[in-house]
């Protein structure tokens, strides 16, 4: 299993839960390779119920993941990315599912990002 990616969720709301549960249930990744953090015990319990590893902080999630899915509320995206910027490297992939966020807002912590649909010419 050394070649299995570790997938992290920054934000453990309903969208993150649906994606993580789908990935785990489909067998795309074992649940033990998925991680998240949340301050509310009830959200941690939901993710633990299907085998997701719960970490203490979002920094730990980024540090311990190959692919990071940003699933926070749009109004806190910039704040969260600025906080997590030191933990990103060019070896990590950031995927945002935050609604209404512009590409330039995500570039706060990433060198180059391209929207789904292709690379600009």
N, C-alpha and C positions, 0 to 999 in steps of 0.2 A: 504493500500500500504506500510505498515511499513516493510514488508519483501522483498521489491524490492532492488536489488543491485544497487549501483551507479558505473557506468563505466566511467573511465577517459582515455583520450588519451593524451599522451605526444608526441607531434608531430601531426600536423593537415594537413598533406599533402593528396594526392590523395588516398593512401591506407587506411589511417584512415577514410577519408570521405566515401569511399566505404563500409567499415565495419560498421561504425556508421549508415550510411543511411540504410543499409540492416537490422541491428538490429532494428532500429526505424520503418522501413516500415513493417517488419514482425511481429511486436508486441511482440518480445522477451522481450524488455524493452521499457517503455515509453521514448520518446526523452528527456523529462525533467530530466531523471536520468542519462543522458550521458553528460559529460563535457569535455572541452578542453580549451587550451589557445593558442594564436598565436599572434605574433607581427604585422603581416600584416592584415590590415582591410578587404581585400577582402577574405581572408581565414576565418576570423571570421564570415563574412556575409554569406558565404556558409553554415557553420555549423548552424548558427542561423536560416537559411531559413527552416530547417526541425526540429527546436525545441530544438537543443542542447544548454545547458547552457555554456556560455563563461565566463571563469575566467581570472583573470589578469596574473597569473603566473603558471608555471608548478608545483611549490611547492604547490599551492592551489589545483591544480588538484589531485595530489597524496594524499594530506591531506583529501580531500573531496570525495575520491573514495574507494570502496572496491576492485575493480579489475582495474589495470592500464595496458593499452596496450602501450608498447613502440614502437613508429612508427617514429623514427627519422632516419636520414641518418646514415649509418654504421660508418662513420668517426667521428661522435660526440657521439656515444653511451657511451663510457667510461666517457667522460667529463660530460654528462648529468646525468649518474647514480651516479657519485661521488657528484655532486651538490645536487641530490635528496635523497641521502642515509639517511640523518637524518629524512626524512619524511616517510620512509618505516617502517613497523612493521611486526611482524609475523602474523598479522591478515589481511594483504594485499596480494593480488595475483598479481604477475608481469607476463605479457605475452609479449614476444618480437616478432615483425614481421620485425625487422631490418634484412636485408639480410647479410649473411655471418658472423654473430656474433657467437663466440664460447661461450659455456656454462660458462667457467671460467670468461669470460668478464662480464657476467650477475651476477655472484656471488659476484660482488663488493658490492651489496646492499642487498643480500638475503642470508639467512642461508642455505637453501637447494633448489636446483632446479633440476628437472628431465626433460629431453627432451621428446617430444611426442614420443610414441612408447614403453613406459614402464619404470619401475623403475629398475635400475641395481640390479643384484643379488649378 
